[in-house]
Each structure stands twice: as C-alpha cells, then as structure tokens.
C-alpha cells in the first residue's frame, strides 16, 4: 500500500509540474498576443499618420510655403518701417549730424568754474534720542 501511495504521490507531483508549465506557456502566449495587438495598433497609427501627411502635402506645396514665408518677411519689414516712422527714430543722416555736432562740442574750449581749494566742512550726524516705550503687560485670558 505504501508503494502504491508513493507512486500516486509521484504521479500527482508530475501532473502538477506539467500543469504549472502549461500555465506558464499560456501566460507567455497571452503576453505575446497582447504585445502583437499593441504592435498592430502602432502600425495602424503610423499608416493613418502617413495618409494624413500625404493629404497635407497635396494641399500645401513647397512653393506655396516659400511664397507665404516671403510674404510674411515682407510684411514684417514693412511693419518695422512703419514703426520707425511713427516712433520718430533717427535716420543715418541724422545720426551722422549728431555725431558731428558732438565732435564739434568736445573740440571747443569750455570755460569751467574753478574748483575751491578749501576743505569741505565735516558734518556731525545728529543722534536722535531713543524713546522709551512701556513694555506691554501680559494679561491672562479668562
């Protein structure tokens, strides 16, 4: 009887090992299937994205984009010129005239007043009296 029980025990252990390996295989298969589904979604997304890009390329050509960029740059330059006119900024001729005037002024002999030779009087800072404030009393809350 003991021999029969040991054989039965060994058979059940083998059956348990086979079952665990089958469960492990099933789990691996489920993971592979899930990963394949994710890959399919990614490929589907790439396909849709590629179709959208192709449609956008059909709508917008490189020449059209270059034309729009050129128009934008022209408009920005035109706006800058308007801003300069409204702000009253100086032209290069005005700046040259200003520099010439500055050079003429710096070349002239200017009469400056003489610096006094006497030492300046020293001021003693006034000390303000410190006011004694009464310390607040602590009152117990009732």
SETINU-864019 format. One line per 2 residues: number of its first residue (from 0); their letters; for each residue x, y, z of N, C-alpha, C, CB. Coordinates in steps of 0.1 Angstrom, whole numbers, always signed. Glycine has a CB too. Example, Ala and Ser with C-alpha at 12.3 -4.5 7.8 and 13.67 -1.06 7.14 Angstrom:
0> as> +132/-57/+78/+123/-45/+78/+132/-33/+78/+113/-45/+90  +128/-22/+71/+137/-11/+71/+129/+0/+79/+141/-6/+57
***
This chain:
0> xx> +8/-12/+0/+0/+0/+0/+9/+13/+0/-9/+0/+12  +19/+12/+8/+28/+24/+9/+34/+27/-5/+39/+22/+19
2> xx> +38/+16/-12/+44/+18/-25/+34/+24/-35/+49/+4/-31  +22/+20/-34/+11/+25/-43/+9/+40/-39/-2/+17/-41
4> xx> +9/+44/-27/+7/+58/-23/+19/+66/-28/+6/+59/-7  +31/+61/-27/+43/+68/-32/+42/+70/-47/+56/+61/-28
6> xx> +37/+60/-54/+36/+61/-69/+25/+72/-72/+32/+48/-75  +14/+71/-64/+3/+81/-67/+8/+95/-64/-9/+77/-58
8> xx> +16/+96/-53/+22/+110/-49/+31/+115/-60/+29/+109/-36  +39/+106/-65/+49/+110/-76/+41/+114/-89/+59/+99/-79
10> xx> +31/+106/-92/+23/+109/-104/+16/+123/-102/+12/+98/-106  +11/+126/-91/+4/+139/-88/+14/+150/-89/-3/+139/-75
12> xx> +26/+148/-84/+37/+158/-85/+40/+161/-100/+49/+154/-77  +42/+150/-107/+45/+152/-122/+33/+159/-129/+47/+138/-128
14> xx> +21/+156/-125/+9/+162/-131/+9/+177/-127/-4/+155/-126  +13/+180/-115/+13/+194/-110/+24/+202/-118/+16/+194/-95
16> xx> +36/+195/-120/+47/+202/-128/+42/+205/-142/+59/+193/-128  +36/+195/-148/+31/+197/-162/+21/+208/-162/+25/+184/-167
18> xx> +12/+208/-153/+1/+219/-152/+8/+233/-150/-9/+216/-141  +18/+234/-142/+24/+247/-140/+32/+251/-152/+35/+245/-128
20> xx> +38/+242/-159/+45/+246/-172/+35/+250/-182/+54/+234/-177  +23/+243/-183/+13/+247/-193/+7/+261/-189/+1/+236/-193
22> xx> +5/+263/-177/+0/+276/-172/+11/+287/-176/-3/+277/-157  +23/+284/-174/+34/+293/-178/+34/+296/-193/+48/+288/-173
24> xx> +32/+285/-200/+32/+287/-215/+20/+295/-219/+31/+273/-222  +8/+293/-213/-4/+301/-216/-2/+316/-212/-16/+295/-208
26> xx> +4/+318/-201/+7/+332/-197/+16/+339/-207/+13/+333/-183  +27/+332/-212/+36/+337/-222/+29/+340/-235/+48/+327/-224
28> xx> +20/+331/-239/+12/+333/-251/+3/+345/-250/+4/+320/-254  -3/+347/-239/-12/+358/-237/-4/+371/-238/-19/+357/-223
30> xx> +8/+371/-232/+16/+383/-233/+21/+386/-247/+29/+381/-224  +24/+375/-254/+28/+377/-268/+16/+382/-277/+33/+363/-274
32> xx> +4/+377/-274/-8/+382/-281/-10/+397/-278/-20/+373/-278  -9/+400/-265/-11/+414/-262/-1/+423/-268/-11/+416/-246
34> xx> +11/+419/-268/+22/+427/-275/+20/+428/-290/+36/+421/-272  +15/+418/-296/+12/+418/-310/+1/+428/-313/+9/+404/-315
36> xx> -9/+428/-304/-21/+437/-306/-16/+451/-305/-32/+434/-296  -7/+454/-296/-1/+468/-294/+7/+471/-307/+8/+469/-281
38> xx> +15/+462/-312/+22/+464/-324/+13/+468/-335/+31/+453/-327  +2/+460/-336/-8/+463/-347/-14/+477/-346/-19/+452/-347
40> xx> -17/+481/-334/-22/+495/-332/-12/+505/-336/-26/+497/-317  +1/+503/-332/+11/+512/-336/+12/+513/-351/+25/+508/-330
42> xx> +13/+502/-358/+14/+502/-373/+1/+508/-379/+15/+487/-378  -10/+506/-373/-23/+512/-378/-21/+528/-376/-35/+507/-370
44> xx> -16/+532/-365/-14/+546/-362/-5/+553/-372/-10/+549/-348  +6/+545/-375/+16/+550/-384/+10/+551/-398/+29/+541/-385
46> xx> +2/+542/-402/-4/+542/-415/-14/+554/-416/-12/+529/-418  -22/+557/-406/-31/+568/-406/-23/+581/-407/-40/+568/-394
48> xx> -12/+582/-399/-4/+594/-399/+2/+596/-412/+7/+592/-388  +7/+586/-419/+13/+587/-432/+3/+592/-442/+19/+574/-436
50> xx> -10/+587/-441/-20/+591/-450/-23/+606/-448/-33/+583/-448  -24/+610/-435/-26/+624/-432/-15/+633/-438/-28/+627/-417
52> xx> -3/+629/-436/+8/+637/-442/+8/+638/-457/+22/+630/-437  +4/+627/-463/+3/+627/-478/-8/+637/-482/+0/+613/-483
54> xx> -19/+637/-475/-30/+646/-478/-26/+661/-476/-43/+644/-470  -18/+663/-465/-13/+677/-462/-3/+681/-473/-7/+677/-449
56> xx> +5/+672/-478/+15/+675/-488/+8/+679/-501/+24/+664/-490  -4/+672/-504/-11/+675/-516/-17/+689/-515/-22/+665/-518
58> xx> -22/+693/-503/-28/+706/-501/-17/+717/-502/-36/+707/-488  -6/+715/-495/+5/+725/-494/+17/+721/-502/+8/+729/-480
60> xx> +21/+729/-512/+33/+726/-519/+45/+734/-513/+32/+728/-534  +57/+730/-516/+69/+737/-511/+69/+752/-516/+82/+730/-515
62> xx> +65/+753/-529/+64/+767/-535/+55/+776/-527/+61/+766/-550  +43/+770/-523/+33/+778/-516/+39/+782/-502/+20/+769/-514
64> xx> +46/+773/-495/+51/+776/-482/+62/+787/-484/+58/+763/-476  +71/+786/-494/+81/+796/-496/+75/+809/-499/+90/+792/-508
66> xx> +64/+809/-507/+57/+822/-510/+51/+828/-498/+45/+819/-520  +45/+820/-489/+39/+825/-476/+50/+831/-467/+31/+814/-469
68> xx> +61/+824/-466/+72/+828/-458/+78/+842/-463/+84/+818/-457  +79/+843/-477/+84/+855/-483/+75/+867/-480/+86/+853/-497
70> xx> +62/+864/-481/+52/+875/-479/+52/+879/-464/+37/+870/-482  +54/+869/-455/+55/+872/-441/+67/+881/-438/+55/+859/-432
72> xx> +78/+877/-444/+90/+885/-441/+89/+900/-447/+103/+879/-448  +82/+901/-459/+80/+914/-464/+71/+922/-455/+74/+913/-478
74> xx> +60/+916/-450/+51/+923/-441/+58/+927/-428/+39/+914/-438  +67/+919/-423/+74/+922/-411/+83/+934/-413/+82/+910/-405
76> xx> +90/+934/-424/+99/+945/-428/+91/+958/-430/+107/+942/-441  +79/+957/-436/+71/+969/-439/+66/+974/-425/+59/+965/-448
78> xx> +62/+965/-416/+57/+970/-403/+68/+976/-395/+51/+958/-395  +80/+971/-396/+92/+977/-389/+94/+991/-394/+105/+969/-391
80> xx> +93/+993/-407/+95/+1007/-413/+84/+1016/-408/+94/+1006/-428  +72/+1011/-407/+61/+1020/-402/+63/+1023/-387/+47/+1012/-403
82> xx> +68/+1014/-380/+71/+1016/-365/+82/+1027/-364/+75/+1003/-358  +92/+1026/-372/+103/+1036/-372/+97/+1050/-375/+114/+1032/-381
84> xx> +89/+1051/-385/+83/+1064/-389/+75/+1069/-377/+75/+1063/-402  +66/+1061/-372/+58/+1065/-361/+65/+1069/-348/+47/+1055/-358
86> xx> +76/+1062/-346/+84/+1064/-333/+93/+1076/-335/+92/+1052/-330  +94/+1081/-347/+103/+1092/-350/+118/+1089/-348/+100/+1104/-341
88> xx> +121/+1077/-351/+135/+1073/-350/+144/+1080/-360/+137/+1058/-351  +157/+1081/-357/+166/+1089/-365/+171/+1081/-377/+178/+1094/-356
90> xx> +173/+1088/-388/+179/+1081/-399/+194/+1082/-398/+175/+1088/-412  +201/+1075/-407/+216/+1075/-406/+221/+1089/-408/+222/+1066/-417
92> xx> +215/+1097/-416/+220/+1111/-418/+218/+1119/-405/+211/+1118/-429  +207/+1117/-398/+205/+1124/-385/+216/+1120/-375/+191/+1121/-380
94> xx> +219/+1107/-375/+229/+1102/-365/+242/+1108/-369/+229/+1087/-365  +246/+1109/-382/+258/+1114/-386/+259/+1129/-382/+260/+1113/-401
96> xx> +248/+1136/-383/+248/+1150/-380/+250/+1152/-365/+235/+1157/-384  +244/+1143/-357/+245/+1144/-342/+260/+1141/-338/+235/+1134/-336
98> xx> +266/+1131/-344/+280/+1128/-341/+289/+1139/-345/+284/+1115/-349  +287/+1146/-356/+295/+1158/-360/+293/+1169/-349/+291/+1163/-374
100> xx> +281/+1171/-345/+278/+1182/-335/+285/+1178/-322/+263/+1184/-333  +285/+1165/-318/+291/+1161/-306/+306/+1163/-307/+288/+1146/-303
102> xx> +312/+1160/-318/+327/+1162/-320/+330/+1177/-319/+331/+1156/-333  +322/+1185/-325/+324/+1199/-325/+324/+1205/-311/+314/+1207/-334
104> xx> +314/+1200/-303/+313/+1205/-289/+325/+1200/-281/+300/+1199/-283  +329/+1188/-283/+341/+1183/-275/+354/+1189/-279/+342/+1167/-276
106> xx> +355/+1194/-291/+367/+1201/-296/+368/+1215/-290/+368/+1201/-311  +357/+1222/-287/+357/+1235/-282/+363/+1236/-268/+343/+1241/-282
108> xx> +369/+1248/-265/+374/+1250/-252/+363/+1255/-243/+386/+1260/-252  +359/+1248/-234/+349/+1252/-225/+354/+1258/-212/+340/+1240/-221
110> xx> +348/+1269/-208/+353/+1275/-196/+345/+1269/-184/+351/+1291/-196  +352/+1263/-176/+346/+1257/-164/+350/+1265/-152/+351/+1242/-162
112> xx> +341/+1265/-142/+345/+1273/-129/+356/+1266/-122/+332/+1274/-120  +363/+1274/-114/+375/+1268/-107/+370/+1260/-95/+384/+1279/-102
114> xx> +377/+1250/-92/+374/+1241/-80/+379/+1248/-68/+379/+1227/-82  +371/+1249/-57/+376/+1255/-45/+387/+1247/-38/+364/+1257/-35
116> xx> +397/+1254/-33/+408/+1247/-26/+406/+1244/-12/+421/+1255/-28  +396/+1251/-6/+393/+1249/+8/+386/+1235/+11/+384/+1260/+14
118> xx> +390/+1229/+22/+383/+1216/+25/+369/+1218/+29/+391/+1209/+37  +360/+1209/+26/+346/+1210/+29/+345/+1207/+44/+338/+1199/+21
120> xx> +335/+1215/+50/+333/+1213/+65/+327/+1199/+67/+323/+1224/+71  +331/+1193/+79/+326/+1180/+82/+313/+1181/+90/+336/+1172/+90
122> xx> +303/+1173/+87/+291/+1174/+94/+290/+1163/+104/+278/+1173/+84  +286/+1166/+116/+285/+1156/+126/+270/+1151/+126/+289/+1161/+140
124> xx> +268/+1138/+124/+254/+1134/+123/+247/+1136/+136/+254/+1119/+119  +235/+1140/+136/+227/+1143/+148/+222/+1129/+153/+216/+1153/+146
126> xx> +223/+1127/+166/+218/+1115/+172/+204/+1118/+177/+227/+1110/+183  +194/+1110/+173/+181/+1113/+178/+179/+1105/+191/+170/+1108/+167
128> xx> +172/+1111/+200/+171/+1104/+213/+162/+1092/+212/+164/+1114/+224  +166/+1082/+219/+159/+1069/+219/+146/+1071/+228/+167/+1057/+223
130> xx> +135/+1068/+223/+123/+1069/+231/+121/+1056/+238/+111/+1072/+222  +117/+1057/+251/+115/+1045/+259/+100/+1042/+258/+119/+1048/+274
132> xx> +97/+1031/+253/+83/+1027/+252/+80/+1018/+264/+80/+1019/+239  +68/+1019/+269/+65/+1010/+280/+62/+996/+274/+52/+1015/+288
134> xx> +67/+986/+282/+65/+972/+278/+51/+968/+280/+75/+963/+285  +45/+961/+270/+31/+957/+272/+30/+946/+283/+25/+951/+258
136> xx> +19/+947/+290/+17/+938/+301/+10/+925/+295/+9/+944/+312  +13/+914/+301/+6/+902/+297/-6/+900/+305/+16/+890/+298
138> xx> -17/+898/+299/-30/+896/+307/-35/+882/+304/-41/+907/+303  -38/+875/+315/-43/+862/+313/-57/+862/+307/-43/+854/+327
140> xx> -60/+853/+298/-73/+852/+292/-82/+845/+302/-73/+845/+278  -95/+850/+303/-104/+844/+312/-114/+835/+305/-111/+854/+320
***
